[in-house]
Amino acid sequence: MSGSVHYFRIHPGLYQDRLTKAKMGGLNTVQTLVPWNFNNPEPGVYNFSLITHFLDLAKETGLLVTLRPGPYVCGEWEFGGFPYWLLQKNPDMVLRSSDPEFLDAVAEWYSIILPVLKPYLYSNGGNVILVQVENEYGSYGNDKVYLSFVRDLMAKYLGEGSVIFHSTDGNDEGFLMRTYIPGVYQTVDFGPGQDPADAFSMQQDFNKVGPYMNSEFYTGWLTHWGDAEMANVSTADVVKYLNELLAYKNASVNMYMYHGGTNFGFWNGANGNFTFYQPQVTSYDYLAPVSEAGDPTEKYFLIRDVISMYEPVPSGPLPDPSKKGNYGTITLNEQVSLFAPGVLAPPFTTPIPTPSTFTFERMGVGYGFVLYRTNLTRELNTSSTLTFTPKDRAWVYLDGEYLGLLYNGVNSSIGVPALMVETAVLDILVENMGRINYGRAMTDFKGLGPIGVICDGYYTFGWVAYPLPLTDLSSLQFEKRITNDGPTFFRGYFNIDGEPMDTFFNMEGWSKGNVFINGFNLGRYWHIGPQLSLYVPAPVLVNGVNEVIVFETEGTSSTGIISQENPVYS
């Protein structure tokens, strides 16, 4: 009785709360991804304190764990969990294959992460009972040399026979054929509406022996920016088909998701291919049994009732929703433009001179924004046309005047009006809105790319790039607010008297950007919806004065942010 709970989508101060709710909901196991990029964000930089803390708390709570440590995890997570610097290391690297350079990178990653995880294996006194070899590989490729390589690395570092290695694929015979390798237990995933007997029969055709297991039974679904509404999956259907699944020959299940959480910062992924692009929203609520803010939903209690028909569930009081705070309107009365004197300089950003418009990856920029700047020279009184294809969203300025924007796959040219000067400063602010996390188009370079910017049929050279990862805003010098135009940082403060509570920031009246609370990046907002508010976990707030900074890229009609108890959707 398992449910997916992603530690990297939860503030660490709330791990215990979410795990306790999983236990009280009748689960005996939780599943989590272990994204390579989250734990190894830059070459040689590792941080395993959060995954080990999560595993320790799960054990103390009495929960077993199944792990999905990559190398690929999908999960609607940035780049499917791959670190961006793989594309910096070799732009031609073939991901999820037996390309020697990719295998070398995987081997190095596993030589670090798997010894960290080994003490947590059930055979070593820990609570990890399953470790995934690959994720839904059958819907991607057929390189069994690669799959066997990953399996053998796991056996090497975790100990052959000490834990069950498994792979998972959709309920399709072709998927399973492309994924199956000896020594790896094959599980399937399917959601409400599918007959468990058909799926499990196909699973056993490959395993021959072993339990029936659905490793991703979908309790909800994901949402993209611009969708008509947040994803919706019938609670009645989830409950009905979960009951059918558990009734089938003592089958096991992992519910995806049990608690979704939040794509804080710049960690959301995107769906797409070579012709369209769909970034996912900041909320990963997923319509899961436990909501983004940690509230047990009707689905939670009905699923608990179903589980109780097959296994004992804990006694005692059932969990309540988290406490919510309404902190009123937070006035943002200070500002500084991105183009203000002294902003585009150390320590806020370090300029990178480049002959052409290098990609984010080539410049070693993982996430956030890059401002590309050059001098545009042309004949007097002559209009021009700029042509380029941004990845993903680009705002264009000439001598500080806004000309317009281009968006990934939607448009690729913009007019430049005639001016009375021969040379003007051309600025192009580009946002990485999340690398594609699934499918054939995952090698998703960001920025303006090697083709560069073409003006009236000619390349423009001689650029300076200003990386804007927005990891530290402390050097910004704010002044009294005088304008609402972007790209601009806005700042304000509010006071909390007593213990902080969860809240939601209503971003109606703002256009597009990110919100930072006490230095913590809450994630992206975008007026196109359907998500119009941002979840603020209580642990990022303090008793006393709290600082709010908004990086608004397109301008706002609002003078502040409303803090309220409930989320807002379009």
N, C-alpha and C positions, 0 to 999 in steps of 0.2 A: 504494500500500500504506500506508493511513493508519490511525491509531488515535486516539481521543479521550483527551486527557490535560488535565485542567482545572487550570490553574496556581493558581487560587484555592482549590482543595481540597487543596493540597500546601504544606507548609511551604517557604518559599523556599530554605532550606538544603538541601533535597532535590530541587530542580529538576533539577540535573545528573544525579543518580542515576537519576531516572525517565526522563529523556530518553535517557540512555545505554542503559538497558534496552530502550526502544522501538527504538532504532537496532539494537542487537544482536539483537533479535527479528525483524528483517527489514523494519521499516518504513522508508519513505523520506519519510514525511509524518506530522505530527501535527495534530490538530484541537483547537481550544479555543474555548469560549464566552468572551465578554468582557462579563460582567454589568454593566449600567448602575449598579445599586445598589452593587456592590462598589467601583467606581471613582469614583462620584459619590454618596457616602453621604448628604450633606446639600447643600442648595442652595448652589452656589458653591464647594463643597469637592471637590477632585479629587486623585486619586493614581494615577499611571500607572507608577510605578517597578516594580511587579511584572510587569505585562504586557510592558513593554519588556525587562526582565531576562530573562524567559522566552523572548521572541523572539530576543534576542541569543544565549542559550545554545543554543537550537534550531539557529540558523544555524551556530554553532561546532561543533555535534555532527553537522552534515551533514544536517539534516532540513528539508524544506519544511513550510509551515504553511498550513492553511485556517482562516480566522477567522469567528466568528459573533458580531458586535458588537452584536446586538440590532437595534432597541430591545427586542424580546422574545426570550428565549433558552430558556425552559422549564428543562430540565436538572434538574428536581427541586430547583431553587434557590428561595430565598425570593422570593415574588411573581413568579416567572418571570424575575427579573432587573430588574424595574421598581423604581425607588427608592420607598420608602414615601411620600415627601413629594409625589409626584404627587397622592395622595389628600388631602393637606393643602392643596395648591394649589387644587384644585377637586374636592370630593367627588362631583360629577356628571360628571366627565371620563369620556369613553367611550374606553377603552383600545383600541389596535390598530384604530383607525378614522380617518376624515378629520375628526373633531372638531377644529376649528381650534386649541383650546387644547392638545390632545394633539400635533398637528403642530408647534406652536410649541415645545413642550418637546423633541420629537425633533430639531427643527432646531437648537436650542441645544446639545443633547448631541452631535450629529454635528459641529457646528462646532468642538467641542473635541477629541473623540476621534479623528476621522478624520485631521486633520492630524498627530496623534501617530503614527498607524499608517502614513501615506503613505510615509515613508522605508523601511519594511520591505517594500514591494511588490517583487515579482520584477523588474518593469520598472525599478525604481529601485536595483537591486543587492541587494535583500533576498531574503527567502525565502517571502513570502506570495503564494500563487498563486490562492487563491479567497477571496472575501468574501461572506458570506451576506446576502441582503436581508431575509428573514423566515424564521421557523421554523414549519413545519407549519401554515401559515395556512389551508390548505384545510379543515382539521378545526375551524376556528374561525369564519371569516366569508368575506365576498365583496367587501370594499371595495377595489377595484382603484385607486381614487384614492389611498388610503393607500399601497398597495404601490408605485405609480408615484412617489409623493412620496419614499419612501425610496430607491428606485432612482436618482432624479434627484439627491438629496443626495449619494449615493455617487459618482455621476459628477462632480458639482461639486467635491468635496473630494479624491477619489482620482484623478480623471482618466479620462475616458471611453476605454475601450479599453486602459487600462493594466493591468487585472486583470479576471478573469471574475467577474461577479456571479451568484450562484445562489440558488435557493430550494430547500427540501426538503419533501416531503410523503410521507404514507403511500402504499402501493401501492393507490390507488383513483382511478378516473377522475374522480369528482366532486371529490375533493380537488385534483387537478391542475388541473381546469378553474377552480376558484375562486382558485387561486394564480397561474396562468400570466399573465405580462405580457411584452410584447416587450422584447428586450434582456436578459432574465434567463434564465440556463440552468437548466432544471428537473431536479433530481435526485429520486430516490425513496429511501425507506427500508423495509426489511423484514428479518425475522430468519430464523433456521433454520426449515425446514419449508415455505418458500415457493419456488415455482419462479422462478428468475431470469429465464427466458425470458419469462414472462408480464409480470413487473414491468418489465423493460427494453423490451419491445415497447411498453408503455403510455407509458413515458418518451419514447421516440422519436416517438410520435404527436404530442407537443407540441414537441420540440426539432427534429425533422427531421434535423438533423446534430449531430455531436459524439459524444463517448465515452459509453459506458454507465457509470453510477456509482450505487452504493448509498452514500448519505452517512450512514446509520446502520444498520449490520449488527449486531444485538444479540448480544453475547457473554454477557450475563447479564440481570439485571433488578433493579429497585428493591425496597426493603423498607419497610413501614410499622410503626410501633409497634403492637403487639398482634397482628401476624401470627403464625401458628403456628410459622414458622421463617424463617430468612433465605432470600431468593429463590434458586432453584436452576434452572439451565439446563444441560442435558446437554452435557458437553464433546464427546462423540461427535457430537452433532447439529451443534454449532458447527463442528467440523472438517469434517464431511461437506458441509454446505451452503456453507461458505466455499470449499471446493474446487470445487463446482459453479459458484459465482458467478464465481470467477477464471477458470474454464475457458471462460466464455461470451464469446466475441468480444473478448478483451483488456479485460474490464471492470475498472473501478477500484472500490475499496472504502474505506470508513472504518468501522472497528470501534468500536462504542459499547457499553461503554467498553473502552479498552485498559488504562487504570489509573484507577480511580474516585476514590480518595482519601477525604477526610473532610469532613463538614459541620461544621466547627469553629464554636464560638460559638453564635449563634442563626441560622445561615444556612440551615438545612434548610427545604425547602418542604413543601407538603402537596397531596394530591389531595382532591377533594370537589366537591360541588355545593351546592344550596340546602337539602339535607336531610341530608347526611352529611359527615363530615370525617375525613381520614386523614393525619396528619402523618408525614413520613418520618423514619427513624431517623438517628442521627448518622453512623454508618458509611455510606460510599458505596462499599463494596468492590465491589458490583455483580457479584460472581463473575467479575471481569475477569481477563484473562491475567496481569496484574501485580496482586497483592493490595493491600489498603489499606495494609499496612506495607511495600510495595515488594518483595514476594517473587515471583519467577517461579514460576508454578504449572505443573501438568501441561498445562493449556490453552495456556500460553505456548509451551512447547517443541513441542507438536503443531501449533500455528498456524505457528510458524517453519518446521516441516517442509513444511507446505502451501505457504507463500510461496516456499520454495526451489525448488519445482517450476516456478515462473513467473518469478522474478527472483533474481539472486544475493543471498545474505545474507552479512553480514560474517563474516570468519574470526576466529579467536582464541577465548580462553576465554569461555564463556557466564557470565552474571552469577549470583552466589550470592544467597541470601536475606540481608536486612539482619541485622546483629548485634543480638541481643535481650538485654536485661538483666532479671534477676530481683532486685529490690531489697527483697524481703521485705514484711513488714507495716509500713505507715506509720501510726503511732498519731496520731490527731487528738485531742489532749488539751486544746485550747482552744476556746472558743466565744463567740459573742455573738448574742443573739436579734435578729431584725429589729425587735422591739418594745422593745428595751432603751433606756433613756434616752439621748438624744443621737444615736441612729443615724439617725432620720428627720429629718435636718437637713443644711445645707451643712457640709462640701463633698460629703458622700456623696450627697445628693439635695436638690433645691430644690423646696419645696412649691408647688403651683399651685392657688390657690383657684378653684373652678368652681361655678356655680349648680347644674349637674346633672353627670351622669357622662359627661364628654366622651370621645370615642374617643382612642386612642393618637395617631392621625394628627392630629387637631385640636390636640392638645397638643404636637405636634412630637416624639413619642416613637416611634422607629423599631422598637426591638427590646427584648426582655427582659420586664420586669414593670412593673406599676403597682399601687401600693397606694391604694385609694380609701377615704377616711375621712369619716364624718359622725356627728352626734349623733342617735340614734334616741330619739324621745320617744313614749310611749304611756301608757295607763292602768296603774295598779298592778295586780299580780296577773293580768295579762291576757296570754295568749300571742298570738303574731302569726305571719303568714306573709309571707316575702319572696319576691317574684317578679321574676326578671330572666333574661336570656339572655346569658351571657358568651361572649366570643371571646378565649381559648379555654377556659381552665381557671380556676376561681375558688374560693378558700378563704375561708370566712366566719368571722369572729370577733366576739364581743360582749363588750366589756370584757376582751379578751384570752383569752376562753374559745372554744375551737374548736366551731363548730356543724355544719360539714360542707362539702361542695364541690359545685359544679355544673360540668358539662362540656359543651362545645359540642355542641348537638344531642341530648344525652342526657336532661337534666333541666333544669327551669327554676324550681323553687320549693324553699324550705327553711323549716322551722319555727323560730320563735324562742320559747324557753320563757318563762313568766311570771317576772317579777323583782319585787323589792321596791323598785325605784328607777324614777323617772319617765323619766330620761334615761340612756342608756348609749352608749358609743362603739362604733359599727359599723365594722369594718374588712373590706374585701374585697380580697384579693390576687389579681390577675389576671395570668396568663401568656399572652403571645403565643407560641404553639407553632409558628409558621411560617405565612405567608400562602400561600393556594392558588396554585399555579404553572401550572395548566393548566385550560382549559375556560371555561365561561360565568360561573362564580362567582368570577372572579379579583379583582373589586373587593371585597376582603376586609378590612373595617375590624376593628380589634382593640379590646379593652376591654369596657366595659359598654354603650357605645353611647347614642344619643340618646334611646331609649325610657326608659333609666334603670332605677332600682330602685323597685319598687312594694311598699309595705307595707300589707297589708290593703286593697288597692284604691286607695291614695292614693300619689302620687309623693313621693319623698323628695328634698329639695333641700338646698343648702348643704353642698357637699362640698369636701374638700381632696384633691388627687391628689399622690402622691409617685412620680415616675418612678424606675425602678430598672433602668437599662441595664446595670449591673454592669460598666462599663468600667474602673473604678478602685476597688479595695477597700482601698487603702492607709490610708484614714482610720479604718477599723474598729478599735475598741479591744477586743481579746480578753481573756477571763478564763479561769480554770480551768474545765474542763468539769464541769457538774453535771446536765445534763438531755439527753435525746435527742429532745425534741419540736421540731417545725418551726413556723414557718419560721426557720431558724437557720443561721448561718455557723459552720463548724467548721474548725479550722486545726491543722496538724501539719508536721513537718519530717523530711527524711531526707537522708542524706549519700551522695554518690557519690565514690568514690576512683578517679580515672582518667577516661578518655574516656567520656562518656555514651553509652548505647545505647538504641535503641527499647525500649519496654516497653508493657504493657497494664495498666490499672488495673481490677481486678476489683471491680465495684460491688455484688456480692451482699450483702444485708443493709441496703442503702440503698433508699430509696423512689423519690424523684424530685427531680431538680435538675440542677445544673451543677458541673463540677469545673474549678478553676483551678490551673495549675502555673506558678509564678514569674510570675504575672500573666497568663498566656495561657489563654484560655477553650477548654478541650478540647471542650466541647459538652455536650449533654444526656444524662442517663441516666434510665432508668425501669424499675422492677422488672417491668413486664408483659412486657418483652422484645420480640422475641427477642434483641436485643443486650443483653448484661449486662456488657460491659466497654467501656472507652474506650481507643483507640489514643493513645499518647504518643510523638510523634516525638522522636528524640534531640536535635535542635537547640533544643528548648524547655527542656532540662535543662542543668545546669551541673556542672562538676567542683567538688565541695564541697557546701555546704548548699543544699537545694532546699525551697521553700515550697509546700505544698498547701493549698488552701482549697476546701471543699465548701459550696455553698449548697443545703441540704436543705429542701424545702418541707413534707414530711409526716411527718417523724420517722424514726428509724433504730434498728435493733437492733445496729448495728455500732459498734465503737470505733476502727476504722481501715479502711484500704484495702490490699488485697493487690496488690503489683506483681509481675507474672509475664510469662513469655515468650510466651504464647499467648492469643488472644481467647477469651471465654466467651460462649456462646449458650444460650438456653433450649431 
